[in-house]
Amino acid sequence: MGVITKDIVIIGGGSAGIAAAVCAYNNGCKDILLLEKDAELGGILLQCIHNGFGLHRFKEELAGPAYAQKWVEMLDATDVEVKTSTTVIHLSADRLITYVNPREGYVTIKAGAVILATGCRERSRGAIATPGFRPSGVWTAGTAQKYINMHGYMVGRRVFILGSGDIGLIMARRMTLEGAKVLGVAEIMPYSNGLPRNIKQCLDDFDIPLYLSHTVTDIKGHDRLSSITISKVDENLNPIQGTETDFDVDTLLMSVGLIPDTALATEAGIKLHPKTKGAVVDEHMMTSVPGIFACGNGLHVHDLVDFVSLEGEEAGLSAAKYVKGELTHDKSLEITAGEGVSYVLPTYIDTKAMEDNTELKLRVGYNARNVRIVLSCGDRQIKEINKLRIAPSEMEKFPISRDELSGCTQNLTISVKEQ
């Protein structure tokens, strides 16, 4: 079989990939192929059976599978070609894609544009070098969620959770509802990394203690986990001797962060962001390699799936414009994270090709109240927005117009300023 050609190939059939396909199709690009490694579309949403999805996009509160189903139904209304149980094994800078599946074997495709919607993976115990033995009963929170919600297997009865990200918080509630005893959640930072609503609904409502500025410093057990030790940490996140507390548990869930899956991006020579670990993109979601776009949790980890879908739509629209010759690749201005900002996307913006209005997405580095988010061009302040409250767990959006950037020839910086 020779090389097949497609206008747009989307890698990943989760919330970002499906939204990208629908949007690209509805904007005049009909020759689209969507590749998904799992047997069904929907990605991580299929194991997220709790409510809280869709409030922004559909103005109603949905469980994860129901949110995914709405997008699948929109996709079914198009002629987008979908291949499930299909794994992409190679991607080159000239947009040559190789995939494999049980039906076709080994296939190579040449794409006019590629959208990477590959999602993210969990950091494991090994990634944070937790000391102690390696008995059974130590899980990443997402894997435990999949076993319970999709396969009906209970992973433990006496549980402790390391990390207060949203998956960890949600699993604290889920395990409790399934009859387990959750003894606590430890968070190495002095603040939680989860959404405030999840802290209230998943911990406070079930009287589950949250140990801020604590981490797991020992794991004991031979065949099965028998106990863990947590310790308080200092300002440098180092354990403080004499602060140890032991818990008799049979299960430890690790909710210690998510990392964008960038294996294909790396192979294609795409520049990666040092903070997000995802691709560097411009305001059109185009990466450093022309014609390859990135979106969703494969670009940076989001707090709400509604924003993942929105970003997928942005990438789909841009890819459709690119294959029609309506999009340039001039990265004229760089945007950097200043004081109090962990990262900002996009990294580059083309003031000539940008829409009349665009939006910067940023994560702040600490909790604060009554602050200003300030955008500057060189030494000149362009715009500021007052915020009553900021938190690292919640993505901030900063709208900016073409007129506001008029005359700006120096690189941009976005910072948090005290009132």
BATIDREN-805239 format. One line per field, with one value per residue (C-alpha): residue number from 1; residue in one letter; y, x, z. Coordinates in nm, 4 decimals, decimal comma, always signed. Layout:
seq NUM; ...
type A; ...
yy Y; ...
xx X; ...
zz Z; ...
// end
This chain:
seq 1; 2; 3; 4; 5; 6; 7; 8; 9; 10; 11; 12; 13; 14; 15; 16; 17; 18; 19; 20; 21; 22; 23; 24; 25; 26; 27; 28; 29; 30; 31; 32; 33; 34; 35; 36; 37; 38; 39; 40; 41; 42; 43; 44; 45; 46; 47; 48; 49; 50; 51; 52; 53; 54; 55; 56; 57; 58; 59; 60; 61; 62; 63; 64; 65; 66; 67; 68; 69; 70; 71; 72; 73; 74; 75; 76; 77; 78; 79; 80; 81; 82; 83; 84; 85; 86; 87; 88; 89; 90; 91; 92; 93; 94; 95; 96; 97; 98; 99; 100; 101; 102; 103; 104; 105; 106; 107; 108; 109; 110; 111; 112; 113; 114; 115; 116; 117; 118; 119; 120; 121; 122; 123; 124; 125; 126; 127; 128; 129; 130; 131; 132; 133; 134; 135; 136; 137; 138; 139; 140; 141; 142; 143; 144; 145; 146; 147; 148; 149; 150; 151; 152; 153; 154; 155; 156; 157; 158; 159; 160; 161; 162; 163; 164; 165; 166; 167; 168; 169; 170; 171; 172; 173; 174; 175; 176; 177; 178; 179; 180; 181; 182; 183; 184; 185; 186; 187; 188; 189; 190; 191; 192; 193; 194; 195; 196; 197; 198; 199; 200; 201; 202; 203; 204; 205; 206; 207; 208; 209; 210; 211; 212; 213; 214; 215; 216; 217; 218; 219; 220; 221; 222; 223; 224; 225; 226; 227; 228; 229; 230; 231; 232; 233; 234; 235; 236; 237; 238; 239; 240; 241; 242; 243; 244; 245; 246; 247; 248; 249; 250; 251; 252; 253; 254; 255; 256; 257; 258; 259; 260; 261; 262; 263; 264; 265; 266; 267; 268; 269; 270; 271; 272; 273; 274; 275; 276; 277; 278; 279; 280; 281; 282; 283; 284; 285; 286; 287; 288; 289; 290; 291; 292; 293; 294; 295; 296; 297; 298; 299; 300; 301; 302; 303; 304; 305; 306; 307; 308; 309; 310; 311; 312; 313; 314; 315; 316; 317; 318; 319; 320; 321; 322; 323; 324; 325; 326; 327; 328; 329; 330; 331; 332; 333; 334; 335; 336; 337; 338; 339; 340; 341; 342; 343; 344; 345; 346; 347; 348; 349; 350; 351; 352; 353; 354; 355; 356; 357; 358; 359; 360; 361; 362; 363; 364; 365; 366; 367; 368; 369; 370; 371; 372; 373; 374; 375; 376; 377; 378; 379; 380; 381; 382; 383; 384; 385; 386; 387; 388; 389; 390; 391; 392; 393; 394; 395; 396; 397; 398; 399; 400; 401; 402; 403; 404; 405; 406; 407; 408; 409; 410; 411; 412; 413; 414; 415; 416; 417; 418; 419
type M; G; V; I; T; K; D; I; V; I; I; G; G; G; S; A; G; I; A; A; A; V; C; A; Y; N; N; G; C; K; D; I; L; L; L; E; K; D; A; E; L; G; G; I; L; L; Q; C; I; H; N; G; F; G; L; H; R; F; K; E; E; L; A; G; P; A; Y; A; Q; K; W; V; E; M; L; D; A; T; D; V; E; V; K; T; S; T; T; V; I; H; L; S; A; D; R; L; I; T; Y; V; N; P; R; E; G; Y; V; T; I; K; A; G; A; V; I; L; A; T; G; C; R; E; R; S; R; G; A; I; A; T; P; G; F; R; P; S; G; V; W; T; A; G; T; A; Q; K; Y; I; N; M; H; G; Y; M; V; G; R; R; V; F; I; L; G; S; G; D; I; G; L; I; M; A; R; R; M; T; L; E; G; A; K; V; L; G; V; A; E; I; M; P; Y; S; N; G; L; P; R; N; I; K; Q; C; L; D; D; F; D; I; P; L; Y; L; S; H; T; V; T; D; I; K; G; H; D; R; L; S; S; I; T; I; S; K; V; D; E; N; L; N; P; I; Q; G; T; E; T; D; F; D; V; D; T; L; L; M; S; V; G; L; I; P; D; T; A; L; A; T; E; A; G; I; K; L; H; P; K; T; K; G; A; V; V; D; E; H; M; M; T; S; V; P; G; I; F; A; C; G; N; G; L; H; V; H; D; L; V; D; F; V; S; L; E; G; E; E; A; G; L; S; A; A; K; Y; V; K; G; E; L; T; H; D; K; S; L; E; I; T; A; G; E; G; V; S; Y; V; L; P; T; Y; I; D; T; K; A; M; E; D; N; T; E; L; K; L; R; V; G; Y; N; A; R; N; V; R; I; V; L; S; C; G; D; R; Q; I; K; E; I; N; K; L; R; I; A; P; S; E; M; E; K; F; P; I; S; R; D; E; L; S; G; C; T; Q; N; L; T; I; S; V; K; E; Q
yy +0,0000; +0,3450; +0,6562; +0,7812; +1,1567; +1,3418; +1,7146; +1,6880; +1,4005; +1,4280; +1,2067; +1,1408; +1,0888; +1,2441; +1,5705; +1,7842; +1,5610; +1,5188; +1,8930; +1,9650; +1,7263; +1,8711; +2,2304; +2,1660; +1,9881; +2,2667; +2,5184; +2,3698; +2,0913; +1,7601; +1,5285; +1,4506; +1,1379; +1,0899; +0,8239; +0,6880; +0,4198; +0,2906; +0,0905; +0,3821; +0,7583; +0,9766; +0,9330; +0,9816; +1,1061; +0,7507; +0,6681; +0,9998; +0,9040; +1,2007; +1,5176; +1,8590; +1,8553; +2,0741; +2,3758; +2,6158; +2,4378; +2,2973; +2,5003; +2,1829; +1,9564; +1,6221; +1,3136; +1,2467; +0,9794; +1,1972; +1,4923; +1,2702; +1,1343; +1,4839; +1,5386; +1,1913; +1,2687; +1,5919; +1,3963; +1,1344; +1,4137; +1,4721; +1,2581; +1,2572; +0,9202; +0,7598; +0,4713; +0,3312; +0,0699; +0,2485; +0,3488; +0,6139; +0,5005; +0,7676; +1,1358; +1,3324; +1,7069; +1,6831; +1,5453; +1,1838; +0,9605; +0,5871; +0,3972; +0,0344; -0,1468; -0,5065; -0,4440; -0,2708; -0,3500; -0,0905; +0,2239; +0,5500; +0,8746; +1,2166; +1,4935; +1,8517; +1,9397; +1,7395; +1,8082; +1,6503; +1,5818; +1,3073; +1,3871; +1,3394; +1,0697; +1,0454; +1,0950; +0,7720; +0,6918; +0,6443; +0,9952; +1,1467; +0,8894; +0,7999; +0,5963; +0,2552; -0,0878; -0,1595; -0,3777; -0,4120; -0,1519; +0,1531; +0,2993; +0,6137; +0,7699; +0,7593; +0,3892; +0,3135; +0,5214; +0,3166; -0,0154; +0,0887; +0,2826; +0,0829; -0,2679; -0,2899; -0,3833; -0,2370; -0,1534; -0,1239; -0,0728; +0,1490; +0,4250; +0,7233; +0,9668; +1,1591; +1,4778; +1,7045; +1,7351; +1,6991; +1,3282; +1,2581; +1,4561; +1,2896; +0,9467; +1,0257; +1,0670; +0,7717; +0,5319; +0,6504; +0,5962; +0,2442; +0,1659; +0,2266; +0,4290; +0,7218; +0,8238; +1,1455; +1,3360; +1,4744; +1,7709; +1,8793; +2,2391; +2,4802; +2,4971; +2,2444; +2,1914; +2,0987; +2,3115; +2,4636; +2,2875; +1,9498; +2,0217; +2,1026; +1,8187; +1,5448; +1,6122; +1,8500; +1,6810; +1,3447; +1,4707; +1,3555; +1,5463; +1,7389; +1,7567; +2,0584; +2,0875; +1,7107; +1,4245; +1,0472; +0,9635; +0,5863; +0,2915; -0,0418; -0,3836; -0,7039; -0,8537; -0,5898; -0,2371; -0,2335; +0,1255; +0,4601; +0,7481; +1,1132; +1,4039; +1,7785; +1,9631; +2,2935; +2,5900; +2,4023; +2,1004; +1,8873; +1,6537; +1,7787; +1,5187; +1,4588; +1,5348; +1,1784; +1,0284; +0,6641; +0,5331; +0,1662; +0,1347; -0,1245; +0,1262; +0,4426; +0,6461; +0,8801; +1,1996; +1,3782; +1,5543; +1,4999; +1,5272; +1,5990; +1,2997; +1,4443; +1,1363; +1,2110; +1,5825; +1,5071; +1,2731; +1,5455; +1,7929; +2,0180; +2,2628; +2,1884; +2,4356; +2,4012; +2,4540; +2,2844; +2,0053; +2,0343; +2,1977; +2,5647; +2,7149; +3,0443; +3,1963; +2,9612; +2,6551; +2,5904; +2,4388; +2,5295; +2,2907; +2,4462; +2,2580; +2,0672; +2,1907; +2,0898; +2,1231; +1,9891; +1,8151; +1,7073; +2,0762; +2,1754; +2,0303; +2,1950; +2,2247; +2,1921; +1,9655; +2,2431; +2,4405; +2,1331; +2,1151; +2,4888; +2,4581; +2,1645; +2,3807; +2,6522; +2,4000; +2,2571; +2,5997; +2,6889; +2,3590; +2,4117; +2,7598; +2,6236; +2,3607; +2,6297; +2,8566; +3,1168; +3,0903; +3,2135; +3,0931; +3,4240; +3,4177; +3,7874; +3,8473; +3,6191; +3,6159; +3,5236; +3,4558; +3,7343; +3,7712; +3,5490; +3,3614; +2,9969; +2,9842; +3,1544; +3,0279; +3,1008; +3,1509; +3,3459; +3,5775; +3,7251; +4,0694; +4,0750; +3,7396; +3,7348; +3,7648; +4,0910; +3,9356; +3,6492; +3,5092; +3,4393; +3,1410; +3,1428; +2,9691; +3,1740; +3,0567; +3,1132; +3,1859; +3,5549; +3,8027; +4,1480; +4,1450; +4,2792; +4,0709; +4,3015; +4,2653; +4,4711; +4,5325; +4,5986; +4,8627; +4,9828; +4,8492; +4,7589; +4,6260; +4,5114; +4,3108; +4,3195; +3,9820; +3,9257; +3,5859; +3,3776; +3,0174; +2,7806; +2,5243; +2,7553; +2,8681; +3,2422; +3,3863; +3,7256; +3,8701; +4,0897; +4,2672; +4,3485; +4,7206; +4,6826; +4,5309; +4,7985; +4,9460; +4,6791; +4,5665; +4,4287; +4,0970; +4,0727; +3,9854; +3,8965; +3,9336; +3,9374; +4,2642; +4,3343; +4,6022
xx +0,0000; +0,1359; +0,1312; -0,2216; -0,2867; -0,5243; -0,5865; -0,5925; -0,4941; -0,5875; -0,3994; -0,6104; -0,9848; -1,0463; -1,2286; -0,9664; -0,9318; -1,3049; -1,3659; -1,0819; -1,2306; -1,5808; -1,4586; -1,2253; -1,5051; -1,7537; -1,5035; -1,4778; -1,2206; -1,3882; -1,0886; -1,0140; -0,8869; -0,9107; -0,6865; -0,7531; -0,5478; -0,8348; -1,1340; -1,3733; -1,3623; -1,3767; -1,0382; -1,0081; -1,3691; -1,4987; -1,3670; -1,4746; -1,8252; -1,8638; -2,0540; -1,9017; -1,8388; -2,0052; -2,1090; -1,9230; -1,9666; -2,3203; -2,4602; -2,5478; -2,3740; -2,2749; -2,0778; -1,7648; -1,9145; -2,2203; -1,9968; -1,7975; -2,1173; -2,2361; -1,9146; -1,9303; -2,2817; -2,1577; -1,8759; -2,1211; -2,3065; -1,9959; -1,8139; -1,4884; -1,3138; -1,2422; -1,0073; -1,0085; -0,7712; -0,5097; -0,1691; +0,0465; +0,4086; +0,5881; +0,5462; +0,7982; +0,8440; +0,7145; +0,3847; +0,4411; +0,2478; +0,2779; +0,0103; -0,0751; -0,3986; -0,5282; -0,7296; -0,4802; -0,1437; +0,1264; +0,0045; +0,1770; -0,0122; +0,0947; -0,1066; -0,1575; -0,1864; -0,1554; -0,3284; -0,1702; -0,4415; -0,2507; -0,3541; -0,1349; -0,0038; +0,0300; +0,3523; +0,4355; +0,5954; +0,9260; +0,9040; +0,9143; +1,1506; +0,9361; +1,1498; +1,0572; +0,9605; +0,7546; +0,4651; +0,1340; -0,1249; +0,0601; -0,1343; -0,1535; -0,4930; -0,6055; -0,5263; -0,7214; -1,0096; -1,0134; -1,0120; -1,3029; -1,5212; -1,4695; -1,3809; -1,5540; -1,2470; -1,2017; -0,8339; -0,8191; -0,9973; -0,7694; -0,6427; -0,4101; -0,3645; -0,0492; -0,1206; -0,4251; -0,4753; -0,8320; -0,7990; -0,6703; -0,9512; -1,2170; -1,0754; -1,0880; -1,4643; -1,5012; -1,3174; -1,5247; -1,8503; -1,7356; -1,6892; -1,3164; -1,1707; -0,9639; -0,7322; -0,6085; -0,4579; -0,1032; +0,0067; +0,3707; +0,2801; +0,1314; -0,1850; -0,4008; -0,3580; -0,7232; -1,0249; -1,1941; -1,5217; -1,3440; -1,1843; -1,5301; -1,7223; -1,4583; -1,2755; -1,4697; -1,8051; -1,6580; -1,4355; -1,1191; -0,8175; -0,5835; -0,2214; -0,0659; +0,3142; +0,3439; +0,4724; +0,5158; +0,8607; +0,8370; +0,6418; +0,6333; +0,5081; +0,6313; +0,3691; +0,1052; +0,1362; +0,1015; +0,1772; +0,3131; +0,4858; +0,4216; +0,6375; +0,6051; +0,8305; +1,0155; +1,0088; +1,2485; +1,0144; +1,2604; +1,1159; +1,1565; +1,2887; +1,0670; +0,7397; +0,6689; +0,3187; +0,2416; -0,0779; -0,1778; -0,3083; -0,3304; -0,3466; -0,1604; -0,2922; -0,0453; -0,1953; +0,1334; +0,0752; +0,0156; +0,2631; +0,1646; +0,2335; +0,4897; +0,6623; +0,5394; +0,6088; +0,9662; +1,0160; +0,8936; +1,1464; +0,8835; +1,0144; +0,8834; +0,7970; +1,0275; +0,7423; +0,4370; +0,6450; +0,4087; +0,4707; +0,5486; +0,2641; +0,1507; -0,1953; -0,3210; -0,2079; +0,0635; +0,3845; +0,7406; +0,6996; +0,4753; +0,1523; +0,1607; -0,0793; -0,1231; -0,4135; -0,5698; -0,3876; -0,1199; -0,0269; -0,0715; -0,2768; -0,6175; -0,8439; -1,1721; -1,2537; -1,4693; -1,1482; -0,9854; -1,2655; -1,2471; -0,8751; -0,9452; -1,1874; -0,9221; -0,6722; -0,9302; -1,0144; -0,6470; -0,5628; -0,8500; -0,7181; -0,3656; -0,4583; -0,6529; -0,3468; -0,5016; -0,2549; +0,1044; +0,3844; +0,5397; +0,6081; +0,6807; +0,6410; +0,7369; +0,5273; +0,7060; +0,5902; +0,6917; +0,6728; +0,4094; +0,3231; +0,4200; +0,3580; +0,1618; +0,0300; +0,0645; +0,4404; +0,4371; +0,1892; +0,1785; +0,0197; -0,0364; -0,2143; -0,3966; -0,7729; -0,9225; -0,9304; -0,7374; -0,6872; -0,3782; -0,3979; -0,1803; -0,1146; -0,0125; +0,2511; +0,0752; -0,2543; -0,3359; -0,6215; -0,6776; -0,4035; -0,3521; -0,2516; -0,0437; +0,0657; +0,3668; +0,5489; +0,9070; +0,8815; +0,5390; +0,2275; -0,0420; -0,3264; -0,4145; -0,7010; -0,7964; -0,8552; -1,0209; -0,8518; -0,5928; -0,4806; -0,2395; -0,5181; -0,7280; -0,6309; -0,6568; -0,7653; -0,6451; -0,8228; -0,6188; -0,7100; -0,5129; -0,5604; -0,4107; -0,0970; -0,0737; +0,2734; +0,4265; +0,7604; +0,9212; +0,8476; +0,5535; +0,5599; +0,2634; +0,2999; +0,1069; +0,1269; +0,0081; -0,2624
zz +0,0000; -0,0914; +0,1217; +0,1870; +0,1996; +0,4287; +0,4742; +0,8553; +1,0840; +1,4520; +1,6963; +2,0051; +2,0417; +2,3817; +2,4494; +2,2684; +1,9627; +1,9056; +1,9416; +1,6975; +1,4413; +1,4685; +1,4449; +1,1502; +0,9640; +1,0326; +0,8993; +0,5554; +0,5862; +0,5031; +0,4521; +0,8186; +0,9906; +1,3688; +1,5268; +1,8771; +2,0552; +2,2728; +2,1551; +2,2173; +2,1835; +2,4932; +2,6556; +3,0312; +3,0506; +3,0292; +3,3779; +3,5339; +3,6441; +3,8810; +3,7899; +3,7206; +3,3469; +3,0841; +3,2908; +3,0597; +2,7247; +2,7542; +3,0476; +3,2347; +3,4827; +3,3331; +3,4275; +3,2226; +2,9933; +2,9263; +2,8344; +2,5985; +2,4443; +2,3503; +2,1543; +1,9961; +1,8747; +1,7160; +1,5535; +1,4253; +1,2445; +1,0286; +0,7733; +0,9719; +0,9349; +1,2740; +1,3487; +1,7031; +1,8511; +1,6422; +1,7770; +1,6110; +1,6338; +1,4291; +1,3411; +1,1366; +1,0941; +0,7364; +0,8773; +0,7776; +1,0194; +1,0753; +1,2664; +1,3390; +1,4167; +1,4007; +1,0824; +0,8548; +1,0067; +0,9364; +0,7527; +0,6523; +0,5918; +0,4662; +0,6337; +0,5249; +0,8956; +1,2159; +1,5473; +1,8544; +2,1141; +2,2928; +2,6502; +2,9547; +3,1845; +3,5607; +3,7487; +3,9251; +4,2576; +4,0757; +3,9300; +4,2798; +4,4354; +4,7367; +4,9811; +5,1165; +4,9859; +4,6751; +4,7919; +4,6136; +4,7102; +4,5758; +4,2822; +4,0780; +4,1474; +3,7851; +3,7500; +4,0663; +3,9307; +3,6103; +3,7986; +4,0226; +3,7788; +3,4591; +3,5760; +3,9144; +4,1175; +4,4661; +4,5129; +4,8936; +5,2257; +5,4348; +5,2120; +5,2218; +4,9331; +4,8449; +4,6508; +4,6543; +4,2806; +4,1578; +4,0757; +4,4270; +4,5880; +4,3754; +4,4563; +4,8287; +4,7920; +4,5554; +4,7867; +5,0830; +4,8945; +4,8072; +5,1770; +5,2216; +5,5084; +5,3761; +5,6585; +5,4993; +5,2100; +5,2239; +5,0116; +4,9943; +4,9121; +5,1709; +4,9586; +4,7771; +4,4032; +4,3621; +4,2828; +4,5917; +4,5100; +4,5157; +4,8535; +4,9927; +4,8273; +4,8497; +5,1772; +5,4021; +5,3433; +5,4497; +5,7334; +5,5545; +5,6905; +5,4560; +5,5720; +5,3978; +5,3813; +5,4320; +5,2201; +5,2424; +5,3766; +5,4185; +5,2815; +5,4651; +5,3692; +5,2109; +4,9796; +5,0553; +5,1866; +5,5657; +5,6701; +5,5571; +5,7322; +5,6501; +5,7629; +5,7630; +5,5160; +5,5486; +5,3100; +5,0803; +5,0771; +5,2764; +5,5459; +5,9044; +6,1463; +6,4487; +6,2658; +6,1483; +6,1740; +6,0902; +5,9312; +5,9074; +5,5515; +5,2760; +4,9898; +4,8890; +4,5970; +4,4280; +4,2873; +4,2277; +3,8991; +3,5300; +3,2435; +2,8790; +2,6536; +2,4121; +2,2685; +1,9145; +1,9494; +2,0540; +1,7586; +1,5219; +1,6664; +1,8232; +2,0825; +2,4328; +2,7073; +3,0113; +3,2580; +3,1061; +2,9436; +2,6468; +2,3109; +2,2615; +2,0551; +1,9057; +1,9365; +1,6635; +1,8629; +1,6029; +1,7357; +1,6343; +1,3367; +1,0670; +1,0138; +1,3431; +1,6121; +1,9776; +2,2204; +2,5373; +2,8191; +2,5734; +2,5556; +2,9210; +3,2042; +3,2419; +3,5441; +3,3486; +3,0547; +2,9056; +2,8467; +2,6912; +2,4352; +2,3685; +2,2998; +2,0693; +1,8729; +1,8435; +1,7078; +1,4652; +1,3270; +1,2856; +1,1147; +0,8694; +0,7902; +0,7469; +0,4879; +0,2984; +0,2951; +0,5259; +0,8143; +0,8360; +1,0640; +1,1713; +1,5469; +1,5865; +1,9624; +2,2507; +2,5690; +2,8907; +3,2471; +3,4847; +3,8605; +4,0220; +3,7010; +3,6566; +3,2800; +3,0052; +2,6710; +2,3882; +2,3894; +2,0637; +1,8997; +1,5488; +1,5714; +1,1949; +1,1706; +1,5051; +1,5270; +1,6504; +1,9982; +2,1547; +2,5018; +2,7091; +2,9454; +3,2545; +3,5847; +3,8855; +4,1297; +4,4629; +4,6381; +4,6816; +4,7088; +4,5603; +4,2973; +3,9471; +3,6459; +3,4280; +3,0635; +2,9594; +2,6321; +2,7301; +3,0035; +2,8888; +3,0615; +2,8088; +3,0185; +3,3687; +3,5201; +3,8880; +4,0525; +4,3908; +4,4232; +4,2378; +4,2939; +4,1162; +4,0775; +3,8581; +3,5099; +3,4539; +3,1196; +3,0042; +2,6965; +2,4650; +2,1414; +1,8294; +1,9030; +2,2510; +2,0977; +1,8299; +1,8119; +2,0353; +1,8919; +2,2079; +2,3743; +2,6149; +2,9866; +3,2066; +3,5835; +3,9104; +4,1081; +4,4583; +4,4940
// end
